[in-house]
């Protein structure tokens, strides 16, 4: 079996309501949808979902690279040679793992379909299913965020993520306090800062919320501030990394410097399942737990996150955002069926990994073309 065709399409799926957080306001999700076809007629699909306003380039750059030098290099290769292919794509992308993610997912989709097995069985086997998930609250006034948190927990979710902006320390503290006090103790509350604070403000913020039962605070400082994150850990609130974790070198550096308590591994951010598993091994070697984030990604990445969470022991015992449905109000997707908020609520804040061969999703290519940005 050899790779016969590779195609990447830049798509934008609108949101019904803008999503507001520390990096700005989004009105749609933009991704690069990847399709790989083999000479045996097996087709695999993947998604590259770069960070909103990413300095390393968006889906337009990713599609150009995949449709150009990446496709030229990979056509004719054996899709089972995942490690070699990931290395070749990293070479053509100058280390940009966003380019790798879509190729990686499509390869695993092909291998699973060819072997008649779901992807989680190929990358570790089952560790947990169903998978507990939480709900991310878009930044708003404290009262509005509290009302939303109360509603989603009453409907079935057992955890929420509070987004803060760094614009007003007093208001950010109020957001956290109001949500935490409104929810029962068995509903977890974690805080996501997206690196918006200075060192001084981050320490003030952490000291202010340390009195409440906060599961963790994610990325209070900019991604490369190792010394600052070590200072944040001294406050006593568990610190999770997000934007700091892009490459395996990043993970090794922060873990060795004891700058975090938890690793948030996002499949689209770290370059797909192959590299995510390697990053999970670094976490395991340090005895650190993993949460599986999702980024503002479509169902293909969320499905891959379910396969990762289901097959990785370090993810057990915590809730995850990536495997669940997008908390944002996506108007549609490029697959025939997507996981919804209602489905997770009815399952008590859980989702199940797909059991069909490959990733287990049916991609509707007409939808890819409908949402493409040509």
Secondary structure per residue as TSV (DSSP state, phi and psi in degrees):
chain	resnum	aa	ss	phi	psi
A	1	X	-	360.0	131.2
A	2	X	-	-132.1	154.5
A	3	X	E	-72.8	127.4
A	4	X	E	-106.2	-41.3
A	5	X	E	-139.7	146.4
A	6	X	E	-136.7	132.7
A	7	X	E	-142.9	137.0
A	8	X	E	-122.8	137.7
A	9	X	E	-127.7	128.8
A	10	X	E	-80.3	118.4
A	11	X	E	-120.9	156.6
A	12	X	E	-136.9	117.4
A	13	X	E	-104.8	120.6
A	14	X	E	-68.3	153.7
A	15	X	E	-96.3	145.7
A	16	X	E	-75.7	-29.6
A	17	X	E	-133.2	134.2
A	18	X	E	-57.2	144.8
A	19	X	E	-104.8	120.2
A	20	X	E	-110.9	128.2
A	21	X	E	-153.3	-168.4
A	22	X	T	-60.5	-25.2
A	23	X	T	-89.9	-7.4
A	24	X	E	135.0	-159.8
A	25	X	E	-116.0	126.7
A	26	X	E	-103.5	141.4
A	27	X	E	-114.4	1.4
A	28	X	E	-171.4	161.1
A	29	X	E	-99.7	128.5
A	30	X	E	-113.2	131.7
A	31	X	E	-143.0	168.9
A	32	X	E	-110.3	115.2
A	33	X	E	-90.3	127.9
A	34	X	E	-111.6	135.4
A	35	X	E	-125.1	125.9
A	36	X	E	-120.6	128.8
A	37	X	E	-116.8	136.5
A	38	X	E	-100.6	166.9
A	39	X	T	-72.0	-10.0
A	40	X	T	-89.4	0.5
A	41	X	S	85.4	9.7
A	42	X	-	-86.6	131.9
A	43	X	E	-116.4	130.8
A	44	X	E	-118.1	148.0
A	45	X	E	-123.8	145.7
A	46	X	E	-145.6	175.0
A	47	X	E	-141.5	133.3
A	48	X	E	-107.7	120.8
A	49	X	-	-123.6	82.9
A	50	X	-	-66.3	158.9
A	51	X	-	-58.1	140.0
A	52	X	T	-54.9	126.5
A	53	X	T	58.7	38.7
A	54	X	-	-63.8	132.1
A	55	X	T	-68.7	-18.6
A	56	X	T	-88.5	-0.9
A	57	X	-	114.9	148.1
A	58	X	-	-98.8	-164.5
A	59	X	H	-61.6	-27.4
A	60	X	H	-63.4	-44.6
A	61	X	H	-64.0	-42.8
A	62	X	H	-61.0	-45.4
A	63	X	H	-64.4	-38.7
A	64	X	H	-62.8	-42.9
A	65	X	H	-67.1	-43.6
A	66	X	I	-67.7	-43.7
A	67	X	I	-73.2	-15.1
A	68	X	I	-102.6	-104.6
A	69	X	I	-64.0	-33.7
A	70	X	I	-65.1	-49.3
A	71	X	H	-61.1	-42.7
A	72	X	H	-59.5	-36.3
A	73	X	H	-78.6	-39.0
A	74	X	H	-86.0	-24.6
A	75	X	T	-61.4	128.4
A	76	X	T	98.4	-10.4
A	77	X	S	-84.9	159.7
A	78	X	-	-81.2	122.3
A	79	X	T	-64.8	-15.8
A	80	X	T	-71.2	-17.3
A	81	X	-	-82.8	60.6
A	82	X	H	-61.7	-45.3
A	83	X	H	-63.2	-43.9
A	84	X	H	-63.1	-43.9
A	85	X	H	-65.4	-43.2
A	86	X	H	-58.6	-42.5
A	87	X	H	-63.5	-39.5
A	88	X	H	-66.6	-41.6
A	89	X	H	-65.7	-41.6
A	90	X	H	-58.4	-38.3
A	91	X	H	-62.4	-50.1
A	92	X	H	-67.4	-27.9
A	93	X	T	-94.1	7.4
A	94	X	T	53.5	40.2
A	95	X	T	85.6	0.2
A	96	X	-	-73.7	103.9
A	97	X	H	-70.9	-17.1
A	98	X	H	-59.2	-34.1
A	99	X	H	-69.6	-34.7
A	100	X	H	-69.5	-36.4
A	101	X	H	-54.7	-48.6
A	102	X	H	-64.4	-39.0
A	103	X	H	-65.6	-46.3
A	104	X	H	-57.9	-49.3
A	105	X	H	-62.7	-40.8
A	106	X	H	-64.6	-36.7
A	107	X	H	-63.6	-47.5
A	108	X	H	-64.0	-35.5
A	109	X	H	-61.8	-42.3
A	110	X	H	-63.8	-47.6
A	111	X	H	-62.3	-42.7
A	112	X	H	-63.9	-42.1
A	113	X	H	-66.1	-41.2
A	114	X	H	-64.6	-38.4
A	115	X	H	-90.1	-8.8
A	116	X	T	71.9	31.0
A	117	X	-	-130.9	146.2
A	118	X	B	-67.9	153.4
A	119	X	H	-60.8	-37.4
A	120	X	H	-59.0	-29.1
A	121	X	H	-71.9	-21.4
A	122	X	H	-88.3	-16.0
A	123	X	T	-118.8	18.4
A	124	X	T	147.2	-17.3
A	125	X	-	81.3	178.1
A	126	X	-	-80.3	131.3
A	127	X	S	-113.9	-36.8
A	128	X	-	-153.3	144.0
A	129	X	S	-173.0	124.5
A	130	X	S	-74.8	173.0
A	131	X	E	-110.5	125.6
A	132	X	E	-72.2	137.3
A	133	X	B	-129.8	158.9
A	134	X	-	-120.8	179.9
A	135	X	E	-123.1	128.9
A	136	X	E	-92.2	126.1
A	137	X	E	-90.9	120.7
A	138	X	-	-62.5	143.0
A	139	X	-	-62.9	130.6
A	140	X	-	-155.0	-170.4
A	141	X	-	-64.2	148.8
A	142	X	H	-51.8	-41.4
A	143	X	H	-64.3	-41.6
A	144	X	H	-67.6	-40.1
A	145	X	H	-66.3	-37.3
A	146	X	H	-66.9	-43.5
A	147	X	H	-60.3	-42.9
A	148	X	H	-66.2	-42.7
A	149	X	H	-61.5	-44.6
A	150	X	H	-61.4	-40.8
A	151	X	H	-66.4	-47.0
A	152	X	H	-67.8	-32.3
A	153	X	H	-74.1	-36.6
A	154	X	H	-63.7	-30.1
A	155	X	T	-85.1	-8.0
A	156	X	T	142.2	-28.3
A	157	X	-	-67.5	145.8
A	158	X	-	-116.1	22.9
A	159	X	E	-169.6	147.9
A	160	X	E	-134.3	158.8
A	161	X	E	-116.0	125.3
A	162	X	E	-96.8	118.4
A	163	X	E	-87.2	132.6
A	164	X	-	-119.0	162.3
A	165	X	-	-114.4	-20.8
A	166	X	S	81.3	-3.0
A	167	X	S	-73.5	-34.5
A	168	X	-	-141.1	112.3
A	169	X	H	-60.8	-42.1
A	170	X	H	-60.8	-44.0
A	171	X	H	-70.7	-37.7
A	172	X	H	-62.5	-42.5
A	173	X	H	-63.1	-40.8
A	174	X	H	-63.1	-39.0
A	175	X	H	-58.9	-48.0
A	176	X	H	-66.2	-47.6
A	177	X	H	-61.1	-44.6
A	178	X	H	-63.7	-43.4
A	179	X	H	-67.6	-45.9
A	180	X	H	-61.9	-43.1
A	181	X	H	-70.7	-22.3
A	182	X	H	-84.1	-17.2
A	183	X	S	-105.1	150.9
A	184	X	-	-67.4	161.9
A	185	X	T	-64.9	-24.0
A	186	X	T	-83.8	0.5
A	187	X	S	-97.4	116.6
A	188	X	E	-76.5	148.7
A	189	X	E	-127.9	123.4
A	190	X	E	-122.6	159.1
A	191	X	E	-120.5	133.5
A	192	X	E	-117.1	118.4
A	193	X	-	-99.4	-18.4
A	194	X	T	53.4	31.9
A	195	X	T	69.4	27.2
A	196	X	-	-84.5	-15.3
A	197	X	-	-92.4	151.2
A	198	X	-	-77.2	169.6
A	199	X	H	-58.2	-47.4
A	200	X	H	-60.7	-47.1
A	201	X	H	-68.4	-37.3
A	202	X	H	-62.1	-44.4
A	203	X	H	-65.9	-40.9
A	204	X	H	-60.6	-43.5
A	205	X	H	-63.9	-46.8
A	206	X	H	-63.8	-40.5
A	207	X	H	-64.5	-35.4
A	208	X	H	-69.6	-33.3
A	209	X	H	-99.8	-3.7
A	210	X	T	-63.4	-22.4
A	211	X	T	-73.7	-16.0
A	212	X	S	-100.8	165.1
A	213	X	-	-83.0	83.0
A	214	X	-	-104.3	125.0
A	215	X	-	-62.3	-46.3
A	216	X	-	-166.3	161.3
A	217	X	E	-119.2	126.0
A	218	X	E	-99.0	126.6
A	219	X	-	47.1	65.3
A	220	X	-	-69.8	-24.8
A	221	X	S	-120.9	170.5
A	222	X	-	-56.8	153.5
A	223	X	T	-59.0	-29.2
A	224	X	T	-100.4	8.8
A	225	X	-	-91.2	78.8
A	226	X	H	-64.7	-48.6
A	227	X	H	-62.5	-39.0
A	228	X	H	-65.9	-39.8
A	229	X	H	-67.6	-34.0
A	230	X	H	-63.6	-38.5
A	231	X	H	-65.6	-38.9
A	232	X	H	-62.7	-38.3
A	233	X	H	-61.5	-29.6
A	234	X	T	-66.3	-18.7
A	235	X	T	-69.1	-29.5
A	236	X	S	109.4	-8.3
A	237	X	S	-86.9	127.7
A	238	X	-	-56.5	134.7
A	239	X	E	-109.0	125.6
A	240	X	E	-107.6	144.6
A	241	X	E	-97.4	144.7
A	242	X	S	-134.0	-81.6
A	243	X	T	-60.0	-21.2
A	244	X	T	-70.1	-21.6
A	245	X	-	-102.9	101.6
A	246	X	S	-122.0	-49.4
A	247	X	S	-110.3	167.5
A	248	X	H	-63.3	-34.7
A	249	X	H	-62.2	-38.3
A	250	X	H	-59.3	-49.9
A	251	X	H	-59.6	-45.7
A	252	X	H	-63.0	-41.2
A	253	X	H	-64.5	-48.2
A	254	X	H	-70.6	-37.3
A	255	X	H	-66.6	-45.8
A	256	X	H	-64.4	-30.2
A	257	X	T	-90.0	5.4
A	258	X	T	52.6	48.7
A	259	X	-	-102.1	11.1
A	260	X	-	-157.5	162.5
A	261	X	S	-109.0	-22.3
A	262	X	E	-145.4	145.2
A	263	X	E	-106.8	127.0
A	264	X	E	-97.5	105.5
A	265	X	-	-99.7	117.3
A	266	X	-	-107.0	122.7
A	267	X	H	-55.9	-48.1
A	268	X	H	-69.1	-24.7
A	269	X	H	-81.3	-34.6
A	270	X	H	-93.5	-2.4
A	271	X	T	105.0	21.9
A	272	X	S	102.7	-170.9
A	273	X	H	-74.5	-38.0
A	274	X	H	-61.1	-49.4
A	275	X	H	-73.6	-30.9
A	276	X	H	-63.1	-40.1
A	277	X	H	-64.5	-37.2
A	278	X	H	-66.3	-39.7
A	279	X	H	-66.4	-36.8
A	280	X	H	-62.8	-33.6
A	281	X	H	-66.1	-35.9
A	282	X	H	-64.6	-44.1
A	283	X	H	-60.8	-43.9
A	284	X	H	-62.8	-38.7
A	285	X	H	-65.1	-25.3
A	286	X	T	-98.6	-0.2
A	287	X	T	70.7	26.4
A	288	X	-	-99.1	138.6
A	289	X	E	-74.9	167.0
A	290	X	E	-125.8	137.2
A	291	X	E	-113.2	149.6
A	292	X	-	-107.5	103.8
A	293	X	-	-82.1	172.8
A	294	X	-	-124.4	-19.7
A	295	X	-	60.9	175.4
A	296	X	S	-85.4	78.6
A	297	X	-	-123.7	160.5
A	298	X	-	-84.4	-174.9
A	299	X	H	-65.4	-29.1
A	300	X	H	-59.6	-45.7
A	301	X	H	-68.9	-36.7
A	302	X	H	-67.7	-37.9
A	303	X	H	-63.1	-45.5
A	304	X	H	-60.1	-36.7
A	305	X	H	-64.4	-34.4
A	306	X	H	-65.8	-42.7
A	307	X	H	-62.7	-38.3
A	308	X	H	-67.9	-49.1
A	309	X	H	-64.2	-36.8
A	310	X	H	-68.6	-26.1
A	311	X	T	-111.3	10.0
A	312	X	-	-125.0	115.1
A	313	X	G	-62.9	-31.3
A	314	X	G	-66.4	-12.3
A	315	X	G	-88.9	-9.1
A	316	X	T	-72.7	144.1
A	317	X	T	91.3	0.0
A	318	X	S	-133.6	159.7
A	319	X	-	-88.5	158.7
A	320	X	B	-137.0	147.9
A	321	X	S	-94.7	-38.6
A	322	X	T	-61.6	-42.3
A	323	X	T	-70.2	-18.1
A	324	X	S	-87.6	-178.5
A	325	X	-	-70.6	153.1
A	326	X	-	-62.0	127.3
A	327	X	S	-67.2	-24.0
A	328	X	S	-73.7	158.6
A	329	X	-	-87.0	68.8
A	330	X	B	-63.1	135.3
A	331	X	-	-80.0	-20.2
A	332	X	-	-169.3	-170.2
A	333	X	-	-154.6	-177.4
A	334	X	S	-105.9	11.2
A	335	X	B	-112.6	165.9
A	336	X	S	-72.7	-30.1
A	337	X	-	-146.1	129.6
A	338	X	-	-119.6	155.4
A	339	X	-	-72.3	131.9
A	340	X	-	-111.5	164.6
A	341	X	H	-57.9	-43.0
A	342	X	H	-62.0	-38.4
A	343	X	H	-64.1	-43.2
A	344	X	H	-67.1	-39.2
A	345	X	H	-62.2	-45.7
A	346	X	H	-64.5	-25.0
A	347	X	T	-94.5	16.9
A	348	X	T	67.7	36.1
A	349	X	S	78.9	33.9
A	350	X	E	-131.3	157.1
A	351	X	E	-132.9	159.7
A	352	X	-	-115.0	144.4
A	353	X	-	-73.2	146.4
A	354	X	-	-68.0	139.6
A	355	X	-	-105.8	-6.6
A	356	X	S	-74.5	160.6
A	357	X	S	-56.6	148.5
A	358	X	B	72.4	-148.9
A	359	X	T	-69.4	-24.7
A	360	X	-	89.2	16.7
A	361	X	-	-113.1	150.4
A	362	X	-	-105.0	112.2
A	363	X	B	-85.7	131.2
A	364	X	-	-97.1	104.3
A	365	X	H	-65.9	-27.4
A	366	X	H	-61.0	-34.1
A	367	X	H	-70.7	-38.1
A	368	X	H	-57.7	-45.1
A	369	X	H	-68.4	-36.0
A	370	X	H	-63.0	-38.7
A	371	X	T	-97.5	7.8
A	372	X	B	-72.5	147.4
A	373	X	-	-105.7	99.1
A	374	X	-	-93.5	360.0
